[in-house]
Every structure is written in C-alpha cells, then in structure tokens.
Amino acid sequence: MAASGRSSVRAISLLAQGEPMVWLSAFGLVMGLVMVTSLVVLVFWQGLTTFWPAPVVEITTRDGAVVMGEVTRSETFRPEPSLVAGLDAEAQEAARAEMARRDGRLHRRLVRTGNFELTGEHFRWVEDFGVSPEGETRPAWAIVYERRAWGRFYGTPAGFVAGDSLIATDPQEIWNLYRRHRHDDDAGEFAIRTATAAGQVKDIALNDIVRAYPANRLSLAEKAGLYLGRWWEFLTAEPREANSEGGVFPAIFGTVLMTLGMTILVVPFGVMSALYLREYAKQGWLTSVVRISINNLAGVPSIVFGVFGLGFFSYFLGGGIDALFFADKLPNPTFGTGGIMWASLTLALLTLPVVIVATEEALSAVPDSMREGSFACGATRWQTIRRVVLPRSLPGIMTGAILAMARGAGEVAPLMLVGAVKLAPDLPLDLHFPFLHPERSFMHLGFHIYDLGFQSQNSEAAKPMVFTTTLLLMGIVLFLNAAAIMLRTRLARKYTGSRF
C-alpha cells in the first residue's frame, strides 16, 4: 500500500500542481510592468529635459571649418572603409586610433547649428577624429536667438544698430541695450548685428526675436527661469516654424474640447443602449446577435470609423445642412467638411461599444433582490431603474466613461479625416457669437505628435518636441481620468456606502 501511495504521488506532474503557470504568469506581469515603466520613464525624461538650455560650443575641424551650436545628441557608428580612406593622413591616423579604442567604431556628435538662411542646414554631424588639435571652446558671448521665423540663430554680438546707426560694439553694452529695448513699441527700429562662427554678419531685428540669451553666461537660477519660460510658451502660445517650435495651446484646447464633446455624446447613448439590452429587451437569439455585433464593433480598426465619419457625417449630413441653410456659400462647404462636431461624433461611435459593455456589466452586478424589493413596494420598472438600479450602477458606468475617454483622447487616425489639421488659427470656442463653432477644424495633440514625427521638414529639431507633446498628452489624459475617477469614487461612496 505504501509503495502504491508513493507511486501515485510521483505520478502527479509539476504542471498539474500549477507552479509553472504561476511563475509564467508572474513573469508576464513583470515583463509588462517593465515595458510600460520603461516607456513612461523615457517619455518623462526626454519630455522634461527638452527645454533645459544647453551650452553653446565652438568646434574647429581639421579642414579649418568652425561649427557653433548646441550638441543635441551623440552616438558611435561603424564607418564605411571609404570614409577613412578619403581622409588626409593626420585624420586617418586619428580615426584609426579611435577605432582601435572603440572596437572598430567612431564617435560623433550632432550639433544644432541653426542659421538656416545662411548655411541651408539646421544640424551638422561632427566626428571626433575630425576635430582639430585646438579642440572646442565655449565662447563667453555666444548668443542663442529664438526667432519667429527661420529657426534659431547662433553667433556673437558685433554691434547694436538703431536705424542706420551703429551705436554700440561692446558685447556687454549690446546686451544691455537689447534688454532695455526688446519690449519697446518701436523695437523694429533696432537690431543686433551678429557675427557667425564662419565670419558672416547678419542684423537681427528685435521684433523678430522671441527669446535671446547668452547660453554660456547663465547662472543656475537664470537657466531655471529660461526653462520655466519655455514651458509657459509651450503651454500658452501658438506653434511656429512648422510646429517644431513655439507652443501647442490650440492643440491642448482642441484635444480637451473634443474629448469632452465625445464623452457628452457617447455616455447617454451608451447607457440607454445598455439599459434597453439589459432591462427591457427580451433575452433571446436576437439580443445575443446584437451583443456579439457590439463586441465585434469594438475590434473594427479606427481608420474605418474615420472613413465612415467622413462619408456619413461630413459629406452626407454636413452636405445636407449646407444645402438647406448655407446654399449661398456653396461650393465652399460650411458643415460639409471636417469639423470638431463630426470628430466628436465619430469618436463617440468608436467608443460606444466600450460604454455599452461596461454599463451592462454594472447593471448586471445589481442584485435582482433589489429590483424585486422595489417592485414589491409598488414601483414601476422605470422608477426601479431610476431610483435603484442606476444609482447602484453609476460607479461602473463611470468606469466605462473613463475607458472611453482615455481611448478617444489618444486616437489619431479618424481625426485625420474628420477635422484635425496641422494648424488651426481660429479656435472652435471663442467669445464671438455663437461662441461654439462646431463646423471649425481644430488641432489635436495626437495629430500634432504625428505631424512632428513624420511630416516635419526639420525632423531633428522636432524630435524633442515629440516627447514633450507626448508627455503633455499623457498628462491631459491622466488629468481627465483622475477627475472622472474622483467623481466615480464620490458616487460609489454616496450610493453604495451602506452596502455590506
């Protein structure tokens, strides 16, 4: 008997006991947390450091060229043999020595040189082996000009010009005059004559300068003030330089307004649909087909909803409105094109299955005994739903609204077809009657990220803004979700606080 018992114990496999699956599940959870945490840390680090001012370096290369600008990033690379073979003897020796130290690789830095109208480039790679023995310096009076057009400009002050007169040549005096006159009404009459590292000279009008600062003379407090000033501009100003500089306030406004509009539209329809399916509809094969269709609708690619929104909302409904009420403006469409109203309706349709499913789950979680008790007291079905079922289901309904809000705020593909644009000078909401303009196009942070990452002519300058805008979008979604969660918590405390 003892031998039989031992053999039966040995026959139980490790897989049957469940430990391998437990460890595998734990491993999957850890990997998911690591990936999500790494992504969040990367976005936060890159986004928060974008606006911190970097020092300006002046690098002299072996061929006699002088490069001035901010080092944005560095990397090692494996060069092609032709690159080293085409160098002069001294550079070849330096390159081979570096390759011997770095296992056949070379190191280079990407310098933001600006001065696009003079050089035709915003950035330049500088290889370490190509730097002359004099190396690099940090000029004390290297000035960074952030301009309204043409991007940044790097140089040293050579004079302060008033009209046609040169009134100062000392760098400190030039800087003092700039700070004194930069906010004057007649700032356009003044200019800073600036010498580039290549020896070129350019007069920069004061009213063309958004911000200027001596990068290598800033104290820690001045750097912090500049950092906060850039953030304030980013949050409150309009974009410039093909969206790669300036602010994103119109995109923030459009994102929040569109998300709130979508939520206001989707929650009532989703709740009413779930109420009918759960409380009124006769449970049978037809109801099952409807539920299956709703679940399948949640898996439809978002771009399909965008095509539907463009065809049905913009062209069909919007075109009909134009034909009835704005015929005098045709063929220029008013509602028959992309707008924030059509975008909100499209995303409401996209997120409708999320709200329906979450609401049905919340309704089914209410015990039938509570319904029966209400009926026993003489309440009608609607009174039971309104006073018993819905209050108990509100936390679950709010959960569905939160999920819909989070998904809708981050969608981009449908918005490209039904209203989001690269630049919208007029906000959909303003102080002019009728105040809300649902027919207007709008900017969206998700579309802004896509435009910066894939459509920008100056991709290197736009890359840091991609992370910063992503960080901002994550913050807005988190804020909206936190507000909804607080409301859900209050409702749960109010209506379910006495439940055992």
C-alpha positions as CSV (number, residue, x, y, z in Angstrom):
1,M,0.0,0.0,0.0
2,A,2.8,2.4,0.9
3,A,4.6,1.7,-2.4
4,S,1.3,2.3,-4.3
5,G,0.8,5.6,-2.4
6,R,4.3,6.7,-3.3
7,S,3.9,5.9,-6.9
8,S,0.6,7.8,-7.1
9,V,2.3,10.9,-5.6
10,R,5.1,10.7,-8.0
11,A,2.6,10.4,-10.9
12,I,1.3,13.9,-10.2
13,S,3.1,16.1,-12.6
14,L,4.5,19.5,-11.8
15,L,2.3,21.0,-14.5
16,A,-0.8,19.6,-12.7
17,Q,0.2,21.4,-9.5
18,G,0.1,24.7,-11.3
19,E,3.5,26.1,-10.2
20,P,4.9,26.5,-13.7
21,M,1.9,28.5,-14.9
22,V,2.0,30.7,-11.8
23,W,5.7,31.5,-12.5
24,L,4.9,32.1,-16.2
25,S,2.0,34.4,-15.3
26,A,4.3,36.3,-12.8
27,F,7.0,36.6,-15.5
28,G,4.5,38.0,-18.0
29,L,3.3,40.5,-15.4
30,V,6.8,41.6,-14.6
31,M,7.7,42.0,-18.3
32,G,4.6,44.1,-18.9
33,L,5.3,46.3,-16.0
34,V,9.0,46.7,-17.1
35,M,8.0,47.7,-20.6
36,V,5.3,50.1,-19.5
37,T,7.6,51.7,-16.9
38,S,10.5,52.0,-19.4
39,L,8.2,53.8,-21.9
40,V,6.9,56.2,-19.3
41,V,10.4,56.9,-17.9
42,L,11.7,57.5,-21.4
43,V,8.8,59.9,-22.2
44,F,9.2,61.8,-18.9
45,W,13.0,62.1,-19.2
46,Q,13.0,63.3,-22.8
47,G,10.0,65.5,-22.3
48,L,11.1,67.2,-19.1
49,T,14.7,67.9,-20.4
50,T,13.7,69.3,-23.8
51,F,13.5,72.9,-22.7
52,W,16.6,72.9,-20.4
53,P,19.2,75.3,-22.0
54,A,22.4,73.6,-23.3
55,P,25.8,75.3,-23.6
56,V,26.9,76.6,-26.9
57,V,30.2,75.1,-28.2
58,E,32.5,76.3,-30.9
59,I,34.3,73.4,-32.7
60,T,37.2,73.8,-35.1
61,T,37.6,71.0,-37.6
62,R,40.8,69.8,-39.2
63,D,39.7,71.3,-42.5
64,G,39.5,74.7,-40.9
65,A,35.8,75.0,-40.6
66,V,34.3,76.4,-37.4
67,V,31.0,75.0,-36.1
68,M,29.0,76.7,-33.4
69,G,25.8,75.4,-31.8
70,E,24.3,73.2,-29.2
71,V,25.2,69.5,-29.0
72,T,21.8,67.6,-29.1
73,R,23.0,64.0,-29.1
74,S,26.0,61.8,-29.7
75,E,26.4,58.2,-30.9
76,T,29.0,55.7,-32.1
77,F,28.9,54.2,-35.6
78,R,30.8,51.8,-37.7
79,P,32.2,53.8,-40.7
80,E,32.4,52.7,-44.2
81,P,36.1,51.9,-45.4
82,S,35.8,54.7,-48.0
83,L,35.2,57.3,-45.3
84,V,38.5,56.7,-43.6
85,A,40.3,56.2,-46.9
86,G,39.2,59.6,-48.1
87,L,40.7,61.5,-45.2
88,D,44.1,63.1,-45.1
89,A,47.0,61.4,-43.3
90,E,46.6,63.1,-40.0
91,A,42.8,62.5,-39.9
92,Q,43.3,58.9,-40.9
93,E,45.7,58.3,-38.1
94,A,43.3,59.9,-35.6
95,A,40.4,57.8,-37.0
96,R,42.3,54.5,-36.8
97,A,43.4,55.2,-33.3
98,E,39.9,55.9,-32.2
99,M,38.6,52.7,-34.0
100,A,41.2,50.7,-32.2
101,R,39.9,52.0,-28.8
102,R,36.2,51.6,-29.7
103,D,36.3,48.1,-31.4
104,G,36.1,49.5,-34.9
105,R,33.6,52.2,-34.2
106,L,33.8,56.0,-34.2
107,H,32.1,58.6,-32.1
108,R,30.3,61.7,-33.4
109,R,28.0,64.4,-32.2
110,L,25.0,66.1,-33.7
111,V,25.4,69.9,-33.4
112,R,22.4,72.2,-33.9
113,T,24.0,75.0,-35.9
114,G,20.9,77.0,-36.9
115,N,21.5,79.9,-39.2
116,F,19.4,78.2,-41.9
117,E,19.1,81.1,-44.2
118,L,22.9,81.4,-44.4
119,T,24.0,77.7,-44.3
120,G,21.0,75.8,-45.6
121,E,21.1,73.3,-42.7
122,H,19.9,73.2,-39.2
123,F,22.2,70.4,-37.9
124,R,25.6,69.0,-38.6
125,W,27.4,65.9,-37.6
126,V,30.9,66.4,-36.2
127,E,33.1,63.3,-35.8
128,D,35.7,63.3,-33.0
129,F,38.5,62.4,-35.3
130,G,37.7,65.4,-37.5
131,V,38.2,67.9,-34.6
132,S,41.4,69.9,-34.9
133,P,44.0,69.7,-32.1
134,E,42.7,73.1,-30.8
135,G,39.6,71.2,-29.9
136,E,36.5,73.1,-28.9
137,T,35.7,76.1,-26.8
138,R,32.6,77.7,-25.2
139,P,32.6,81.4,-26.2
140,A,31.6,83.6,-23.4
141,W,29.3,85.8,-25.5
142,A,27.7,83.1,-27.7
143,I,24.1,84.2,-28.1
144,V,21.2,81.9,-28.9
145,Y,18.4,83.7,-30.8
146,E,15.0,82.0,-30.9
147,R,13.2,83.8,-33.8
148,R,9.7,84.0,-35.2
149,A,10.9,82.6,-38.5
150,W,13.9,80.7,-39.8
151,G,14.5,78.9,-36.5
152,R,17.4,79.5,-34.2
153,F,20.4,81.6,-34.9
154,Y,23.8,81.3,-33.2
155,G,26.5,83.9,-33.1
156,T,28.3,86.6,-31.1
157,P,27.1,90.2,-30.8
158,A,29.1,92.6,-33.0
159,G,27.0,95.7,-32.8
160,F,23.7,97.3,-31.8
161,V,22.0,99.1,-34.7
162,A,19.4,101.9,-34.3
163,G,18.1,102.7,-37.8
164,D,21.2,103.1,-39.9
165,S,23.5,104.0,-37.0
166,L,25.8,101.6,-35.1
167,I,25.6,102.8,-31.5
168,A,27.5,100.1,-29.6
169,T,30.1,97.4,-30.3
170,D,30.9,96.1,-26.8
171,P,29.1,92.8,-26.1
172,Q,28.0,93.8,-22.6
173,E,26.8,97.1,-23.8
174,I,25.0,95.5,-26.7
175,W,23.3,93.0,-24.4
176,N,22.2,95.8,-22.0
177,L,20.7,97.8,-24.9
178,Y,18.9,94.7,-26.1
179,R,17.3,94.1,-22.7
180,R,16.3,97.7,-22.5
181,H,14.6,98.0,-25.9
182,R,13.3,94.5,-26.6
183,H,9.8,95.3,-25.3
184,D,9.6,98.8,-26.8
185,D,6.8,99.6,-29.3
186,D,9.5,100.7,-31.7
187,A,11.6,97.6,-31.3
188,G,11.5,97.1,-35.0
189,E,13.9,100.0,-35.5
190,F,16.6,98.3,-33.5
191,A,18.7,95.3,-34.5
192,I,21.6,93.2,-33.1
193,R,24.4,92.8,-35.6
194,T,25.6,89.3,-35.1
195,A,28.8,87.6,-36.3
196,T,28.6,83.8,-37.0
197,A,31.4,81.3,-36.4
198,A,32.0,81.3,-40.2
199,G,32.6,85.0,-40.2
200,Q,29.3,86.1,-41.7
201,V,27.4,89.0,-40.3
202,K,23.6,89.4,-40.0
203,D,21.4,92.1,-38.5
204,I,18.6,90.5,-36.5
205,A,15.7,92.9,-35.8
206,L,14.5,92.9,-32.2
207,N,10.8,92.4,-33.1
208,D,11.9,89.2,-34.9
209,I,13.4,87.8,-31.7
210,V,11.2,85.7,-29.4
211,R,13.9,85.0,-26.9
212,A,17.7,85.5,-26.8
213,Y,20.2,84.5,-24.1
214,P,23.9,84.2,-23.6
215,A,24.0,80.4,-23.2
216,N,27.4,80.2,-21.6
217,R,26.9,83.0,-19.1
218,L,23.7,81.8,-17.5
219,S,23.6,81.1,-13.8
220,L,21.6,78.1,-12.5
221,A,18.7,80.5,-11.5
222,E,18.7,82.0,-15.0
223,K,18.6,78.6,-16.6
224,A,15.7,77.6,-14.4
225,G,13.9,80.8,-15.3
226,L,14.5,80.2,-19.0
227,Y,13.3,76.6,-18.6
228,L,10.1,77.7,-17.0
229,G,9.6,80.5,-19.6
230,R,9.9,77.9,-22.4
231,W,7.3,75.7,-20.7
232,W,5.0,78.7,-20.3
233,E,5.4,79.5,-24.0
234,F,4.8,75.8,-24.9
235,L,1.5,75.7,-22.9
236,T,0.1,79.1,-23.9
237,A,1.4,80.1,-27.3
238,E,0.7,79.1,-30.9
239,P,3.1,76.9,-32.8
240,R,5.6,78.3,-35.2
241,E,8.3,77.0,-37.6
242,A,6.2,74.2,-39.0
243,N,5.1,73.2,-35.4
244,S,8.7,72.4,-34.4
245,E,8.9,75.5,-32.1
246,G,6.5,77.7,-30.1
247,G,3.5,76.4,-28.2
248,V,0.7,74.0,-28.5
249,F,-2.2,75.8,-26.8
250,P,-4.6,75.4,-29.8
251,A,-3.8,71.6,-29.7
252,I,-4.4,71.4,-26.0
253,F,-7.7,73.3,-26.4
254,G,-8.9,71.2,-29.3
255,T,-8.0,67.9,-27.5
256,V,-9.8,68.8,-24.3
257,L,-12.9,70.2,-26.1
258,M,-13.1,67.2,-28.5
259,T,-12.7,64.7,-25.7
260,L,-15.4,66.4,-23.5
261,G,-17.7,66.6,-26.5
262,M,-17.2,63.0,-27.3
263,T,-17.8,61.9,-23.7
264,I,-21.0,64.0,-23.5
265,L,-22.3,62.3,-26.7
266,V,-21.3,58.7,-26.1
267,V,-22.3,58.3,-22.4
268,P,-26.0,58.9,-22.7
269,F,-26.4,56.8,-25.9
270,G,-24.2,54.0,-24.4
271,V,-26.2,54.0,-21.2
272,M,-29.6,54.0,-22.9
273,S,-28.5,51.2,-25.2
274,A,-27.2,49.1,-22.3
275,L,-30.4,49.8,-20.3
276,Y,-32.6,48.5,-23.1
277,L,-30.5,45.4,-23.7
278,R,-30.3,44.5,-20.0
279,E,-33.6,45.8,-18.5
280,Y,-36.2,45.9,-21.4
281,A,-35.2,43.6,-24.3
282,K,-36.4,40.1,-24.3
283,Q,-33.4,37.8,-23.9
284,G,-33.1,35.6,-27.0
285,W,-31.1,35.0,-30.1
286,L,-31.7,38.5,-31.5
287,T,-30.4,40.1,-28.3
288,S,-27.4,37.8,-28.4
289,V,-26.7,38.8,-32.0
290,V,-26.8,42.4,-31.1
291,R,-24.4,41.9,-28.2
292,I,-22.0,39.9,-30.5
293,S,-22.2,42.7,-33.0
294,I,-21.4,45.3,-30.4
295,N,-18.3,43.3,-29.2
296,N,-17.2,42.9,-32.8
297,L,-17.6,46.6,-33.4
298,A,-15.0,47.3,-30.7
299,G,-12.5,45.4,-32.8
300,V,-13.0,47.4,-36.0
301,P,-9.9,49.5,-37.0
302,S,-10.3,53.1,-36.0
303,I,-9.5,54.3,-39.6
304,V,-12.7,52.6,-40.7
305,F,-14.7,54.8,-38.3
306,G,-12.8,57.8,-39.8
307,V,-13.9,56.8,-43.3
308,F,-17.5,56.3,-42.1
309,G,-17.4,59.7,-40.3
310,L,-16.1,61.5,-43.4
311,G,-18.7,59.9,-45.7
312,F,-21.8,60.0,-43.4
313,F,-21.3,62.9,-41.0
314,S,-19.2,65.3,-43.1
315,Y,-20.4,64.6,-46.7
316,F,-24.0,63.3,-46.1
317,L,-25.2,65.2,-43.0
318,G,-22.9,68.2,-43.4
319,G,-23.6,68.4,-47.1
320,G,-27.4,68.3,-46.4
321,I,-27.0,71.1,-43.8
322,D,-25.1,73.2,-46.3
323,A,-27.7,72.7,-49.0
324,L,-30.6,73.7,-46.6
325,F,-29.0,76.6,-44.6
326,F,-25.8,77.7,-46.3
327,A,-26.6,77.4,-50.0
328,D,-25.3,80.9,-50.7
329,K,-21.8,79.9,-49.6
330,L,-21.6,76.8,-51.8
331,P,-19.5,75.4,-53.3
332,N,-17.4,76.4,-50.3
333,P,-18.6,74.0,-47.6
334,T,-19.5,75.1,-44.1
335,F,-20.5,71.8,-42.4
336,G,-19.8,69.6,-45.4
337,T,-16.1,69.2,-44.4
338,G,-14.1,68.2,-41.3
339,G,-15.1,69.9,-38.0
340,I,-14.9,69.3,-34.3
341,M,-18.6,68.2,-34.2
342,W,-18.0,65.5,-36.7
343,A,-14.8,64.4,-35.0
344,S,-16.7,64.1,-31.7
345,L,-19.5,62.1,-33.2
346,T,-17.0,59.8,-35.0
347,L,-15.1,59.1,-31.8
348,A,-18.3,58.7,-29.9
349,L,-19.3,56.0,-32.3
350,L,-15.8,54.5,-32.0
351,T,-16.0,54.3,-28.2
352,L,-19.7,53.4,-27.9
353,P,-19.1,49.6,-27.5
354,V,-16.8,50.3,-24.5
355,V,-19.6,52.2,-22.7
356,I,-22.3,49.7,-23.6
357,V,-20.3,46.7,-22.3
358,A,-19.2,48.4,-19.1
359,T,-22.7,49.7,-18.4
360,E,-24.2,46.2,-19.0
361,E,-21.7,44.7,-16.6
362,A,-22.6,47.4,-14.0
363,L,-26.3,46.8,-14.4
364,S,-26.0,43.0,-14.2
365,A,-24.0,43.5,-10.9
366,V,-27.0,45.0,-9.2
367,P,-28.7,42.1,-7.3
368,D,-32.1,41.1,-8.6
369,S,-33.4,41.1,-5.0
370,M,-33.2,44.9,-5.0
371,R,-35.3,45.1,-8.2
372,E,-37.8,42.6,-6.7
373,G,-38.0,44.6,-3.5
374,S,-38.7,47.8,-5.4
375,F,-41.5,46.0,-7.4
376,A,-42.9,44.7,-4.2
377,C,-43.2,48.2,-2.9
378,G,-45.3,49.2,-6.0
379,A,-42.6,50.9,-8.0
380,T,-42.8,50.7,-11.8
381,R,-40.0,49.4,-13.9
382,W,-38.7,52.9,-14.8
383,Q,-38.9,54.0,-11.1
384,T,-37.0,51.0,-10.2
385,I,-34.3,51.7,-12.8
386,R,-34.1,55.4,-12.0
387,R,-34.0,55.1,-8.2
388,V,-32.5,51.7,-7.5
389,V,-30.6,50.3,-10.5
390,L,-28.9,53.4,-12.0
391,P,-27.6,54.8,-8.7
392,R,-26.0,51.4,-7.8
393,S,-24.6,51.2,-11.3
394,L,-23.1,54.7,-11.6
395,P,-19.6,53.7,-10.5
396,G,-19.5,51.1,-13.2
397,I,-21.0,53.4,-15.8
398,M,-18.3,56.0,-14.9
399,T,-15.7,53.3,-15.4
400,G,-16.9,52.8,-18.9
401,A,-16.9,56.6,-19.5
402,I,-13.3,56.7,-18.2
403,L,-12.2,54.0,-20.6
404,A,-13.9,55.6,-23.5
405,M,-12.4,59.0,-22.6
406,A,-8.9,57.5,-22.4
407,R,-9.2,55.7,-25.8
408,G,-10.9,58.6,-27.6
409,A,-8.3,61.2,-26.4
410,G,-5.4,59.3,-27.9
411,E,-7.0,58.4,-31.3
412,V,-5.4,60.0,-34.3
413,A,-6.3,58.0,-37.5
414,P,-10.1,59.0,-37.6
415,L,-9.3,62.6,-36.8
416,M,-7.1,63.0,-39.8
417,L,-10.2,62.5,-41.9
418,V,-12.9,64.4,-39.9
419,G,-11.4,67.6,-38.7
420,A,-7.9,67.6,-37.2
421,V,-5.5,69.8,-39.1
422,K,-1.8,70.9,-38.9
423,L,-2.6,74.5,-37.9
424,A,-6.0,76.0,-37.0
425,P,-5.7,79.7,-36.3
426,D,-9.4,80.0,-35.2
427,L,-10.4,78.0,-32.1
428,P,-13.7,76.2,-32.1
429,L,-14.7,78.1,-29.0
430,D,-14.3,81.8,-28.6
431,L,-16.0,85.0,-27.3
432,H,-17.8,85.7,-30.6
433,F,-21.4,84.7,-31.1
434,P,-22.5,81.8,-31.3
435,F,-19.3,81.2,-29.1
436,L,-19.2,77.5,-30.0
437,H,-18.4,76.8,-33.7
438,P,-18.8,73.1,-34.3
439,E,-18.0,73.4,-38.0
440,R,-14.4,74.6,-37.5
441,S,-11.4,72.4,-37.9
442,F,-9.2,72.0,-34.8
443,M,-5.7,71.0,-33.6
444,H,-5.2,67.8,-31.6
445,L,-2.2,66.7,-29.6
446,G,-2.2,63.2,-31.1
447,F,-2.2,64.6,-34.6
448,H,0.4,67.1,-33.6
449,I,2.7,64.3,-32.5
450,Y,2.2,62.5,-35.8
451,D,2.9,65.7,-37.7
452,L,6.1,66.4,-35.8
453,G,7.3,62.9,-36.0
454,F,6.6,62.1,-39.7
455,Q,5.7,65.3,-41.6
456,S,8.2,67.9,-40.2
457,Q,10.8,69.2,-42.6
458,N,13.2,69.7,-39.7
459,S,12.9,66.3,-38.1
460,E,15.9,66.6,-35.7
461,A,14.5,69.8,-34.2
462,A,11.0,68.3,-33.9
463,K,12.2,65.1,-32.2
464,P,12.4,66.6,-28.7
465,M,9.0,68.2,-29.2
466,V,7.6,64.8,-30.0
467,F,8.4,63.6,-26.5
468,T,7.3,66.8,-24.8
469,T,4.0,66.8,-26.6
470,T,3.6,63.1,-25.8
471,L,4.2,63.9,-22.1
472,L,1.6,66.6,-22.3
473,L,-1.0,64.4,-23.9
474,M,-0.4,61.7,-21.2
475,G,-0.8,64.4,-18.6
476,I,-4.1,65.6,-20.0
477,V,-5.5,62.1,-20.3
478,L,-4.4,61.4,-16.7
479,F,-6.0,64.6,-15.5
480,L,-9.3,63.9,-17.2
481,N,-9.3,60.3,-15.9
482,A,-8.4,61.5,-12.4
483,A,-11.3,63.9,-12.4
484,A,-13.7,61.1,-13.6
485,I,-12.3,58.7,-11.0
486,M,-12.8,61.2,-8.2
487,L,-16.4,61.6,-9.4
488,R,-16.8,57.8,-9.5
489,T,-15.4,57.5,-6.0
490,R,-17.9,60.0,-4.7
491,L,-20.8,58.3,-6.4
492,A,-19.7,54.9,-5.0
493,R,-19.4,56.4,-1.5
494,K,-22.8,58.0,-1.8
495,Y,-24.8,55.1,-3.3
496,T,-23.0,52.0,-2.1
497,G,-21.5,53.1,1.2
498,S,-24.1,51.3,3.3
499,R,-23.9,48.0,1.4
500,F,-22.5,45.1,3.3
